[in-house]
């Protein structure tokens, strides 16, 4: 008797399990048009007794049904594809614009290349016939003559100012050395300065270079532009004149004092009036100051002759510089073309992806998410109404949300929302 009841109970349970499995595998979730997804989810939950597997199968069937429905709705598809079509058209315009830029750059390259060729021909012509650009055939002669005069004047200025500065600062005159020549020129000035000490020697040797340096500054100021250069040159000339005047005053004062000490007549103290009225004073100034000015002018003319003599080399250098500039422009253009081509390739790849999606199906993920959650809400409502355990309801909700999240992300990728 007990064995018979046990067999009957086992048979009933087996029939119930088969019935449940048949219910889960024979899902027909096609929703009636007049019914919303929440009510339909409530009914399907009751039909499948809140089964987790049944819930996932229903969600999967809703996904496929929604895809079929969206695919048939051409009006909605066109609306969803409008942003992609607009984006693709914009990118096609960008491609065309970049191709035009490449064409414009390529059109400029032959012009630059022809300029380089012409400049190279000019360099060859200059080297073959340098006299064509020589402004003055006497430039070489002028340079040589100027160099010789400049050397001679430099030697003179060195001797004059070393002797004059020694006489003005250190020399003690005697009666037989009161002549102008003896007072200015001392053949033993350097040797005597050396005997007196190294510092005195350095001062005597350096003094001529002060005046030569002032003459060089006049030349450099003449190269400048504007009215200020004349003020600078005038100031240098005045300074040099005053320096020479001080040397002349010191030398003539020493000569005058020697004469006064050995004179039997009373002589007034030496002053500027006596100096300005003395021929020796002006002779010393002109012997140094005028030669200094001549040195400055000769130096300027010599440099000018050298520049004319060097015009061939400068012309070739200038043309080589132009060639380098044009080559840099060609390299820059090549870099721009490569960059534009890279941009075109990226845009073409993007257009290809957009074209594939435009030809496919676009699904509104927000609408799809809403449908699935409405169905899930009806399903869990049925479970709560029929007093299913809370942990059973929470597990169903968790699995459904996981299913929805994965599918939404997949659709977003397929929709190319990141493009």
C-alpha positions in Angstrom: 0.0 0.0 0.0 2.8 2.4 0.9 4.8 1.4 -2.1 1.8 2.1 -4.3 1.3 5.6 -2.9 5.0 6.3 -3.3 4.9 5.3 -7.0 1.8 7.4 -7.5 3.5 10.5 -5.9 6.6 10.1 -8.0 4.5 9.8 -11.1 2.6 13.0 -10.3 5.8 15.0 -9.6 7.4 13.8 -12.9 4.3 14.9 -14.8 4.3 18.3 -13.1 8.1 18.8 -13.9 7.5 17.8 -17.5 4.6 20.2 -17.7 6.8 23.1 -16.3 9.6 22.4 -18.6 7.3 22.3 -21.6 5.9 25.6 -20.5 9.4 27.2 -20.3 10.5 25.8 -23.7 7.3 26.7 -25.5 7.3 30.4 -24.8 5.1 32.5 -27.1 5.7 36.0 -25.9 4.2 37.8 -28.8 2.5 40.7 -27.1 -1.0 41.7 -28.1 -1.0 45.1 -29.7 -3.6 46.5 -27.3 -1.7 45.4 -24.2 1.3 47.2 -22.6 4.5 45.5 -21.6 3.9 45.8 -17.8 0.5 44.0 -18.0 1.9 41.4 -20.4 4.9 40.8 -18.0 2.4 40.2 -15.2 0.5 37.6 -17.3 3.7 35.9 -18.5 5.0 35.7 -14.9 1.8 33.9 -13.9 2.0 31.6 -17.0 5.6 30.6 -16.2 5.2 30.7 -12.4 7.9 33.4 -12.1 10.6 31.1 -13.4 14.0 32.8 -13.7 14.8 30.9 -16.9 11.4 31.8 -18.3 12.0 35.5 -17.5 15.3 35.5 -19.4 13.8 33.6 -22.3 11.0 36.2 -22.5 13.4 39.1 -22.4 15.4 37.5 -25.2 12.2 36.9 -27.3 11.2 40.6 -26.7 14.6 41.7 -27.9 14.2 39.7 -31.2 10.6 40.9 -31.7 11.7 44.5 -31.1 14.5 44.2 -33.6 12.0 42.8 -36.2 9.5 45.6 -35.5 12.2 48.3 -35.7 13.6 46.9 -38.9 10.1 47.2 -40.5 9.6 50.8 -39.3 11.3 52.7 -42.2 10.1 56.1 -41.0 11.6 55.6 -37.6 14.8 54.1 -39.0 15.3 57.1 -41.2 14.9 59.4 -38.2 17.4 57.5 -36.2 19.9 57.4 -39.1 19.7 61.2 -39.7 22.6 62.1 -37.3 24.8 59.4 -38.9 23.9 60.5 -42.4 24.7 64.1 -41.5 28.0 63.1 -39.8 29.0 61.1 -42.9 28.2 63.9 -45.3 30.2 66.3 -43.1 33.1 63.9 -43.2 32.9 63.5 -46.9 33.0 67.2 -47.3 36.1 67.3 -45.1 37.7 64.7 -47.3 37.0 66.7 -50.4 38.4 69.9 -48.7 41.6 68.1 -47.6 42.0 66.7 -51.1 41.7 70.3 -52.5 44.3 71.5 -50.1 46.7 68.7 -51.2 46.1 69.7 -54.8 46.9 73.4 -54.0 50.1 72.4 -52.2 51.2 70.2 -55.1 50.6 73.0 -57.5 53.0 75.2 -55.6 55.8 72.6 -55.5 56.9 72.9 -59.2 57.1 76.7 -58.7 59.5 76.3 -55.8 61.5 73.7 -57.6 61.9 75.9 -60.7 63.1 78.8 -58.4 65.7 76.5 -56.9 66.9 75.4 -60.4 67.1 79.1 -61.5 69.1 80.1 -58.5 71.6 77.2 -59.1 72.0 78.4 -62.6 72.6 82.0 -61.3 75.3 80.7 -59.0 77.0 78.9 -61.9 76.8 82.0 -64.0 78.3 84.2 -61.3 81.2 81.8 -60.8 81.9 81.8 -64.5 81.6 85.5 -65.0 82.1 87.3 -61.7 82.8 90.6 -63.5 79.2 90.9 -64.4 78.2 91.8 -60.8 81.4 93.6 -59.8 80.4 97.3 -59.3 83.9 98.6 -59.6 87.0 97.0 -61.3 89.2 99.3 -59.2 87.9 97.8 -55.9 90.9 95.5 -55.6 93.4 98.3 -56.2 91.6 100.6 -53.8 91.6 97.9 -51.1 95.3 97.2 -51.4 96.2 100.9 -51.4 93.9 101.6 -48.5 95.4 98.7 -46.6 98.9 100.0 -47.1 98.0 103.5 -46.0 96.0 102.1 -43.0 99.1 100.1 -41.9 101.4 103.1 -42.2 99.0 105.4 -40.3 98.6 102.8 -37.6 102.4 102.6 -37.1 102.5 106.4 -37.0 99.7 106.6 -34.5 101.4 104.0 -32.3 104.7 105.8 -32.3 103.1 109.3 -31.8 100.7 108.5 -29.0 103.2 106.2 -27.1 105.8 108.9 -27.2 103.3 111.8 -26.5 101.7 109.9 -23.6 105.2 109.1 -22.1 106.2 112.8 -22.5 103.0 114.0 -21.0 102.8 111.6 -18.0 106.3 110.5 -17.1 109.1 112.4 -18.9 111.2 115.0 -17.2 112.4 117.6 -19.7 115.8 119.3 -19.9 116.9 122.4 -21.7 118.1 120.5 -24.7 114.7 118.7 -25.0 112.4 121.7 -25.2 112.0 121.6 -29.0 108.6 120.3 -30.2 110.1 117.3 -32.0 112.1 116.2 -29.0 109.1 116.8 -26.7 106.8 114.7 -28.8 109.0 112.0 -30.2 111.2 110.0 -27.9 112.8 106.9 -29.5 113.5 105.5 -26.1 110.0 106.0 -24.7 109.2 102.3 -24.5 112.5 101.2 -23.1 112.4 104.0 -20.5 108.9 103.0 -19.6 110.0 99.4 -19.2 112.8 100.5 -16.9 110.4 102.5 -14.8 108.0 99.5 -14.3 105.6 97.2 -16.0 102.5 99.3 -15.3 104.0 102.3 -17.0 105.0 100.2 -20.0 101.5 98.8 -20.3 100.0 102.3 -20.2 102.3 103.7 -22.9 101.7 100.7 -25.2 97.9 100.7 -24.7 97.5 104.5 -25.3 97.7 104.3 -29.1 94.9 101.6 -29.2 92.6 104.0 -27.4 92.7 106.4 -30.4 92.6 103.5 -32.9 89.6 102.1 -31.1 87.8 105.5 -31.3 88.5 105.6 -35.0 87.0 102.1 -35.4 83.9 103.2 -33.5 83.4 106.0 -35.9 83.2 103.5 -38.7 80.7 101.3 -36.8 78.5 104.3 -36.1 78.5 105.2 -39.8 76.9 101.8 -40.5 73.9 102.7 -38.3 70.8 104.3 -39.6 69.1 107.4 -38.3 70.1 110.9 -37.2 71.5 109.6 -33.8 74.6 108.2 -35.6 75.8 111.8 -36.4 75.5 112.7 -32.7 77.5 109.7 -31.7 80.2 110.4 -34.3 80.4 114.1 -33.3 80.7 113.1 -29.6 83.6 110.8 -30.4 85.4 113.4 -32.3 85.0 116.0 -29.5 86.2 113.5 -26.9 89.3 112.6 -29.1 90.0 116.3 -29.6 89.8 117.0 -25.8 92.1 114.1 -25.1 94.6 115.4 -27.6 94.3 118.9 -26.2 95.1 117.6 -22.7 98.2 115.8 -23.9 99.3 118.9 -25.9 98.6 121.2 -22.9 100.7 118.9 -20.6 103.6 118.8 -22.9 103.7 122.5 -23.8 103.3 123.3 -20.1 106.4 121.3 -19.3 108.3 123.0 -22.1 107.1 126.5 -20.9 108.1 125.8 -17.3 111.6 124.7 -18.3 112.0 128.0 -20.2 110.6 130.0 -17.3 113.0 128.4 -14.8 116.0 129.2 -17.0 114.9 132.7 -18.0 116.2 135.9 -16.5 112.8 137.6 -17.0 109.6 137.1 -15.0 107.2 134.9 -17.0 103.5 134.5 -16.0 102.1 131.1 -15.0 101.1 128.8 -17.9 97.4 129.0 -18.6 94.9 128.2 -21.4 95.3 131.5 -23.1 99.0 130.9 -23.5 98.3 127.4 -24.7 95.8 128.5 -27.3 98.1 131.1 -28.6 101.0 128.7 -28.8 101.9 127.2 -32.2 103.4 124.2 -30.5 100.1 123.4 -28.8 98.2 123.3 -32.1 101.1 121.5 -33.8 100.9 118.6 -31.3 97.1 118.4 -31.6 97.2 118.4 -35.4 100.0 115.8 -35.4 97.8 113.4 -33.6 94.1 114.4 -34.0 94.2 115.1 -37.7 96.0 111.8 -38.4 93.5 110.0 -36.2 90.6 111.4 -38.3 92.5 110.4 -41.5 92.9 106.9 -40.1 89.2 106.6 -39.5 88.3 107.8 -43.0 90.9 105.5 -44.6 89.6 102.6 -42.6 86.1 103.3 -43.7 87.1 103.4 -47.4 89.2 100.3 -47.1 86.3 98.3 -45.6 84.0 99.6 -48.3 86.5 98.5 -51.0 86.7 95.1 -49.3 82.9 94.8 -49.4 82.9 95.5 -53.1 85.7 93.0 -53.6 83.7 90.4 -51.6 80.4 91.0 -53.6 80.8 87.8 -55.6 81.0 85.6 -52.5 78.2 87.5 -50.8 76.0 87.1 -53.9 76.5 83.3 -54.0 75.9 83.1 -50.3 72.6 85.0 -50.6 71.4 82.8 -53.4 72.3 79.7 -51.4 70.3 81.1 -48.5 67.3 81.5 -50.9 67.7 77.9 -52.0 67.7 76.7 -48.4 64.5 78.7 -47.8 62.7 77.2 -50.8 63.9 73.7 -49.8 62.5 74.2 -46.3 59.2 75.3 -47.8 59.1 72.1 -50.0 59.8 70.0 -46.8 57.0 71.8 -45.0 54.6 71.2 -47.9 55.5 67.6 -47.9 54.8 67.3 -44.2 51.5 69.1 -44.7 50.5 66.7 -47.5 51.4 63.6 -45.3 49.3 65.0 -42.4 46.4 65.7 -44.7 46.6 62.2 -46.2 46.5 60.7 -42.7 43.4 62.8 -41.9 41.8 61.6 -45.1 42.5 57.9 -44.3 41.0 58.3 -40.8 37.9 60.0 -42.3 37.5 57.4 -45.0 37.6 54.6 -42.3 35.0 56.5 -40.3 32.8 57.0 -43.4 33.0 53.2 -44.1 31.8 52.4 -40.6 29.0 54.9 -40.8 27.9 53.6 -44.2 27.7 50.0 -42.8 25.5 51.2 -40.0 23.4 53.4 -42.2 22.7 50.3 -44.4 21.9 48.3 -41.3 19.4 48.7 -38.5 19.5 51.4 -35.7 17.8 50.6 -32.4 16.7 53.2 -30.0 18.4 51.9 -26.8 16.4 54.2 -24.5 13.1 52.8 -25.9 14.4 49.3 -25.7 15.6 49.7 -22.1 12.1 51.1 -21.2 10.3 48.1 -22.7 12.4 45.5 -20.9 12.1 47.3 -17.6 8.3 47.6 -18.0 8.1 43.8 -18.7 10.4 43.1 -15.7 8.1 45.4 -13.5 5.0 43.4 -14.5 6.8 40.1 -13.9 8.0 41.0 -10.4 4.6 42.4 -9.6 3.1 39.0 -10.2 5.8 37.4 -8.0 5.0 39.8 -5.1 1.3 39.4 -5.5 1.7 35.6 -5.3 3.9 35.9 -2.3 7.1 34.5 -3.8 10.1 34.7 -1.5 11.9 38.1 -1.5 15.2 36.5 -2.2 13.7 34.7 -5.2 12.3 38.0 -6.5 15.6 39.8 -5.9 17.5 37.1 -7.8 15.1 37.4 -10.8 15.5 41.2 -10.8 19.3 40.9 -10.6 19.5 38.5 -13.5 17.1 40.5 -15.6 19.1 43.8 -15.0 22.3 42.0 -16.0 20.7 40.8 -19.2 19.4 44.3 -20.0 22.7 46.0 -19.2 24.7 43.7 -21.5 22.2 44.0 -24.4 22.0 47.8 -24.1 25.8 48.1 -24.2 25.9 45.8 -27.2 23.3 47.8 -29.1 25.1 51.1 -28.3 28.3 49.7 -29.9 26.4 48.5 -32.9 24.7 51.8 -33.2 28.2 53.4 -33.4 27.3 56.0 -30.8 31.0 56.6 -30.1 31.7 57.7 -33.7 
